[in-house]
Amino acid sequence: MKRMTSALKESSVVSTPSKLILRTAGLRKSFKMGDSVVQVLKDVSIDVSAGEFIAIEGRSGSGKSTLLHLMGALDEPDEGTVEFEGRDIGNLSSAERSNIRNKQFGFVFQFYHLLPELNVLENTMLSAMIEYSWLGFRSNARRFREHAATVLQQLGMDHRLKHRPSQLSGGERQRVAIARALMNSPRVLFADEPTGNLDVETGAQIMTVLERLHREQNQTIILVTHDRTLARTADRVLVLKQGVLQKTE
């Protein structure tokens, strides 16, 4: 899975000839900081193939998370487009965007975002709890529990179903966060510094989980990280520097 790399060449467009699932074109994003306007992304375009594992590498503050949020429909660009399976997300209704974000995309973040009052199984089912009414969730509760338990078993967490986040290690909490993201069988899994809050050994274990998802289930993954070693485990590595996307050969 690793790719040999050489010198970086700056490019505003990175493409691949395979079937596309996600495409951005000409993304620009700025933020106002006091009296100044900081341009974080400058004409960033990227094509993502179905089943591809892409790592976006860059220093802290380079705009990696901003780019991931735009690609995942968590935020909107100042300029440019994001297309999912050929549909311009920006032209969709808020309900349609929400449907794509909640059912087609899965998200894993650095700080887990698990609810302390819920156990592992309940945290994994959280998206279903939010999506359905109380009655709708209750009528499907058995199916949701069985599916959540299966996902957790695949991630090696079936022995922790009744434990709460405070009883778990950092690596175990991140596995639960990954399980929650996988509950809806997302077409694209976005991982924002998923090892950033972990020690090196535990972080490597989480990367092994992501690699296995990609290899065995053909999961499309977009990972952002500041760690060059972790990035090199992906099929393709892109580097974000001063708002411009670069690629490795």
C-alpha positions, 0 to 999 in steps of 0.5 A, spaced: 500 500 500 505 504 501 508 508 495 515 511 493 515 518 493 520 523 491 520 531 490 514 535 491 511 538 485 506 544 486 499 543 483 492 546 483 489 540 480 490 533 482 486 527 478 486 520 477 483 516 471 479 511 475 471 512 477 470 518 481 466 519 487 468 526 490 471 532 486 473 539 488 474 544 483 477 551 485 476 551 492 477 558 496 476 559 503 478 565 507 477 567 515 476 574 518 481 574 524 480 581 527 481 586 522 485 581 517 482 576 512 486 570 512 486 566 505 486 559 508 485 555 501 487 558 494 484 554 488 484 547 491 482 542 486 482 534 487 479 528 484 477 522 489 476 515 486 471 510 489 475 505 494 481 510 494 485 512 500 488 519 500 492 522 505 492 530 506 499 532 509 500 539 512 503 543 518 498 545 523 494 551 521 495 549 513 488 548 512 487 541 512 481 540 517 478 546 513 479 542 506 476 536 509 470 540 512 469 543 505 469 536 502 465 533 507 459 538 507 460 541 514 462 547 511 461 551 505 467 554 500 467 562 499 468 560 491 469 553 488 465 546 488 464 540 491 461 534 487 459 527 490 457 522 485 457 528 480 452 532 484 454 539 486 453 539 493 452 547 493 446 546 489 442 542 493 437 543 498 439 543 506 435 537 507 439 533 501 446 536 503 444 533 510 442 527 507 449 526 504 453 528 510 449 523 515 448 517 510 454 517 505 459 520 509 462 518 516 467 522 520 472 521 525 476 526 529 482 527 533 478 528 540 473 522 539 467 526 541 463 520 545 458 522 550 460 520 557 453 518 559 452 513 554 456 506 553 460 503 547 454 500 544 450 506 545 455 511 543 456 507 536 448 507 535 448 515 536 447 517 529 441 512 529 438 515 535 439 522 532 436 520 525 430 517 528 424 519 532 424 516 539 418 511 536 422 509 530 429 508 534 425 503 539 422 499 533 428 498 530 433 498 536 434 490 535 437 491 528 441 497 530 444 494 536 446 487 532 449 492 527 453 496 532 455 490 535 458 487 529 461 493 527 464 493 534 466 486 534 470 487 527 474 493 531 476 488 536 471 492 541 466 487 542 468 485 550 467 493 551 460 494 549 457 496 556 463 500 558 463 508 558 468 512 555 471 514 562 473 506 562 476 506 556 483 507 553 485 513 548 485 507 543 479 504 545 475 511 545 478 512 537 475 505 535 468 507 538 469 513 534 470 509 528 465 504 529 460 510 530 462 513 523 461 506 520 454 505 522 451 507 516 456 504 511 459 511 509 461 511 502 467 516 504 470 516 511 473 522 513 479 522 518 481 528 521 488 527 525 485 521 528 491 519 531 493 526 534 491 525 541 494 518 541 501 515 543 505 513 537 504 505 538 496 506 539 496 511 533 499 506 529 494 501 531 489 506 529 492 506 522 492 499 522 484 499 523 484 504 517 488 500 512 484 494 514 478 497 512 480 500 506 484 493 504 478 488 506 472 493 505 474 497 499 473 503 504 474 510 501 478 514 506 480 521 506 485 522 512 488 529 514 495 529 518 501 532 520 505 526 520 509 524 514 510 517 516 502 516 517 501 519 511 505 514 507 501 509 508 495 511 504 495 510 496 496 517 495 499 523 499 497 530 497 501 536 501 497 542 503 502 548 503 500 555 503 493 554 501 496 550 495 495 542 494 501 539 492 502 531 490 508 526 491 510 522 485 
